[in-house]
Amino acid sequence: MFFRDIIGQDQVKSFLLKQVADDEVPHAQLFAGPEGGGKLALALAFSRYLLCENKGENDACGTCPSCVKVNSLQHPDLHFSFPIISSGKSGQKNVSDLHLPAWRTRLLSSPYFSTEDWKDDLVAENKQLNIAVDEAENILRKLTLAAYGGSYRIIIIWLPEYMNVQTANKLLKQIEEPGPGTVFMMVCHDTEQLLATILSRLQLRKVSLPSEEELSAFLIEKHGVNEERAKEVAHFVDGNVNEAYRLLSSNTSNNEHFEQLMQWMRACYSNDARTLVPMAEKLHKSGRESVKTFLEYVLHFFRQCIVANYGREEMTRLTEEEAKFASKFAPFINHLNVIELTEVIEAAHHDVSRNCYARLVLLHTSFQVHKLLRRAQ
């Protein structure tokens, strides 16, 4: 990952480059912001730049021995720490290194992935992710090693909010007073979940989601997406790059989801089993990712209906056709049912993500939605 590959974030890139130019790179830095915005991508690009042996003014060279090693994420001075699931095996340490091959594969595919994507890679199912005390000890061991390149040793910790108190306490001294050339970069989705003792020792760098214009321009330039589709996707995902990639890979446009949603909501409202059963079967056959994307679209549409009901219509993120349907459907999404409707769709999304039989999940969800839509009257 290079700075030039990152979508938007020009202000953050300039600030990081200035740190290097002024020789004022902080020893502990936190990249924080919503999922899918490019925090991990920035940490990777900054790491490459710090380790590069032939830095340009605005980016790493990409050809020096250091950059070549970073290409495969196997530079000996670039270390990763991330939450995993406990193995439960007697005598086995719960450390990130056990999952480095899967981590590198996921990261090389795209640095914009979600926590759920990583849990899928680990086959975590309903198990909890965590950064255990064993991981802190492993990090401390790595910091005793001499730097391979003689300049920086970099520790990227993804989702430090998954640390428990014991893990954090073991790392506090090193984070506060690391050895020469040691740089901690932490990548956090939710600073409120991060232990205060860790947060207070980090220089905070807020990373926002790219704008619609930045994301659509990137999709057109880097991925060859036509302008209309790029704008549609960027509008729908509200800057979440990972969701944009998933929507593009599903090969289903918002227009198709919109047609499915209208049909589904009408059938749910009237409890029309003759429509609901074949529709569930058709969605099931389209594949798990397609079903997940459809359910995400349903959640998006419900939220826009609430914005229209209780906010301002000009703030809604809907196309002209969607807005026409929403004007008639929005009254059925209100304070009497919106929380439960959201929970029902989120539960369906979770079940499908865990490989439950999508046809049955969708049918069960349809009958729940029927009851909740009727409640709004």
N, C-alpha and C positions, 0 to 999 in steps of 0.2 A: 504494500500500500504506500503510495506517494501522496504528498499534499495535493498534487494536481488531480488525483483520482477522487478526492472527497467532494461531495456535493455541497456547495455553499460554504458556510463557516469561514468566510474570508477574514472576519475580524479576529477570530480565534487563531487562525493560521498566522496572521501577521504578528500577533502577540507572541506566539511560540517562537517564530523566527527571530523576533527582536530579543527574546531571552538569550538565544544562542549568540547573536551578534554582540550583545552587551556583556556576554560571559556571566549571566545572572540566572542560570538554570536552577530552579528550586529543587531541593532534594526530595520533596514529597508534594505531589500535585494530584488534584482530584478533578476528573472530567465527569460532570454530573448533568443529567437532563433526561428527557423522556426516551423510552425505548425506540429504536429505529432511526435515531437522529445523527449518528456518526461519531459517538464518543470513542468507541473502541478503534474506529478507523483513524481518528486523530492521534490516539496514543500510539498506534502502530507507525503512522507516518512520522511522528515526532521521534520515535525510537530509531527509525531508519536514518533520519536526518542526523541525530546525535552520533550514531555509530559510523556514519559515512566517512570515508577517508578522503573524499574529494568533493566537499559540499559546494553546491551552487548557491546563488543568492537566495533562491526561493524554494529549493528542493534538493533532495539527495541526487547523486549522480546516476545511481542505478547500475553501474558497471564495475565499481571497485570490488575487491574481495569481500569486504564487509557487506555491501549491498547484495552481492550474490548469495551470501549465507542467509541474509534476511529474507530473500525471495522464497525460501523453503521453510522459513521460521525456525531455522536451526543454528542461528548465531549463538556461540557459546556465552556471550555476554547479555543475551536477551532471554529472560526467564518469564514464565507465565504461572499464575496462580488463579484458580477458579473453583467455584463450588462443585462438589461431586456428591454422590450418595455413598453412605458408609457401606463397605463391602460385607461387613458382618463376619468375615473370616478371621479366625483366631490367629494372631501373630502378624496379620497384614496391616501395614500402615495405611491410613486414609489420606493419601496425598494425590495432588493433581497429576504428578508424573505418570501415574498408572493409566491416565486417559489422554496423554499427549498426542498419540496418533490421531484419535478422533477429534481432538481439539484443533490440531493443525489442518485436518481435512475440512472441518467446518469453517475455520477462519479463512483459509485460502479460497473457499467457495464464495464467501461474502462476510465482511466484518459487521454487517448490519443485522445479524440474526437475533432472534428473541430468546428469552429464557426458556420458553416452551420448546423451541427448536433444540436447544441444548439438552433439555430433559428427554426429548425424544431420542437423541443420539445416545444418551446414557441408559435408555429404556427404564427411566426412573418411575414411570407410572405414577402411583400416588405417594411415592417416597419423597422425603424432604431433602432438598439440597442443603449442603452446609460446607463451611470451611473450618476444618477441625484443628485441634491443637497439633496433631501430627504435621499438618501443612505448615504451621508457623515454625515448627522445628526444622522442617525441610528447607524453608526459606532462609533461616538463620545459618544453616549448614552451607547453602550456596554462597552466602555472603562472606564466608571465610575463605573462599577460593579467590585467587588473584585474577584480576581482569585479563581476559585473553588478548584484547586489543590495546590494553594499557590506558584506555580513556574512561569509558563509562561501563558500569554494570547496571542493567535496567531490570526492574521487577514490575511487570504489569499485573495488577490484581483486578480481575473482572468480578464485579458484584461483591465488594467488601462488606455490604450490608448482611451477607450470609455468615459473617464471622460471629462466633459467640464471645463472651467476655474473656474466657481463658485464652482463646486464640489471640484476641486483640492485645491482651496484657503482655503476652510473650513478644509481640512485635513493637510495642510502644517505644522502647528505648532506641531500636534501630531506625524506626520511622523518624523519631525526633533528632537523633544524632547518628546518621549513617556514616559509614566509612567514606573516604575520598572517592569521588566519581560515582557513588551509588545513588541511583535515582529511582524512587518509587512513583509509579503512575497508577492511580486507582480509577476505575471506571464504574460509576454508580448510577443506578436508575432512580433511587429514592433516598435522598439524604436524610429524611426523617427516620428511616430505618437503620441508618448507620450509627454506630456507637459514638457518643459525644467525645469520648477520649481519643478516638481515631480522627473524627472530623476536625477537631480543634488543632490537629497537627498537620493539616493539609492546606495547600494553597488552592482555593476553589476556582475552577474554571467552568462556567455554565455553558452548556451546549444546547442550543434550541434545535427544533426540527427545521429542515430546509423549507423555504417558501414553495408555494405551488409553481411559481415561475421557474425557480431554480431546479426543482425536481423534474418538471416536464422538459425543460431544456436539456437536462442530463440524459433523460430517457431517449430523447430524439438524437442527441449527438453521439452518445456512447453505446446505445443499444439498437439504434435504427428503428425505433418505434415511430409510427406516423404521428403527425402533430395532433390530430383529433383524439386518437387513443391515448397519447401521452398526457394531454390535458385532462381527459376523463379520469385516468388513473390518479394523477396528481391531486385532482380535486377530491376524489373519493377518500384517499388515504390520509389526507391532511398532513403531508410531509413525512410520514413514516416510510422510510425507504424499504425496509424489509417487507412491509405489507404491499408496497408497489411491486416488488419482485414476485411475490406470491400471486398477486392478482394477474400479472402478466403471464406467469407460468400456467395458470389455470385455463388459459385460452377461452375464458368466458367474459364477455363484456358486461358492464353495468346494465346495459339495455336488456340483455338476456336475464340477468338477475332481477331486474325490475319487472319484467313480464312474469317471471316465476313468482315473485313476491305478490303481485296483484292477484294472480290465480290462487296462490296459497291462502292469502288473507280472506279472500271471498269465500273459499271453500271452508276455511276454519270457522268463519263467522256463522255460516249456514250449517256447519257440521256435515258437510257433503262427503260422505265416505267414498262415493263413486269417483270423486275427483281426487280425494286425499290419498287413497291407496295406490293408484297408478302413478301419481306424482311422487310419492315417497319412493316407489320402485325405480322411477326414472332418475331421480337424484342419487339414489344409492348406486346405480350402475355408472354414474358419471365419475365416481371415485371419491375417496375420503377428502382429498384436498379441495375438490370442487364443492363438496357439501360444506366444509368448514368455511370456504370463502362466501358461499351463499348465506350461511348463518351470520357471518360478520356483516354482510350487506344488510340483513334484516335488522341487526342491532343498530347499525348506522341509520337506517330509515326510521326506526322507532325514536332515536335520539333527535333526529331532525323534526319529527312530529311534535316532540315536547318543546323544542325551541320555537316552533311555529305557534304552539298553543300558549306558552307562557313567556316567550321572549319577543323577538321581532322577526318577522318573516324574512326581512332582507338579510338576516344573519344565517339563514339556513343554507346548507351545502347540497342543493338539489338542482337537477336539470329542469327545464321547463315542463317536460312530461311528468317527471316525478312530482313536481310541485302541484300540478293539476290533480293528481291522484291524492296527494297528501292533504290538499284542502278539504277533500271529502272524508278521508280516512282518519285524519289527525284527531277529531273529536272522540274517537274510540280509544285513544291513547292518552290517559290523563292520570291525575293523582290517585284514582281509585285502583289502578292496575299496573302502572308503568314499572314500579319496582319489581313486582312479581313477574311481569312479562320479560323484563331484562334478565332476571335470574333463571327463568325457564329456558330462554335461548342460550344463555351462557352455559347452563348445565348440559344442554344438548351438544353445544360446541365441544365442551370438555369430554363428554362421552364418546363422540365421534373421534376426537383426537386420540383417545385411549383405545381405539379400534373396536368399539362396540358396534353391533350390527346397525348400520345407519338407517335401514328401512324401518326397523322397529323404533329406533330413537325418534325419527321424524314423525311417525304415526302417533306415538305417545305424546310428543310435543304438540302436535296438531290439536289433540283433544284438550290439552291444558290451555292452549291459546284460545280455543273456542270459548271455554268457560270465562277466561279473563276478559275477552273482548265483550262478552255479554254483560259482564259486571259493570262496564263503563257506561252503560246506558242510564 
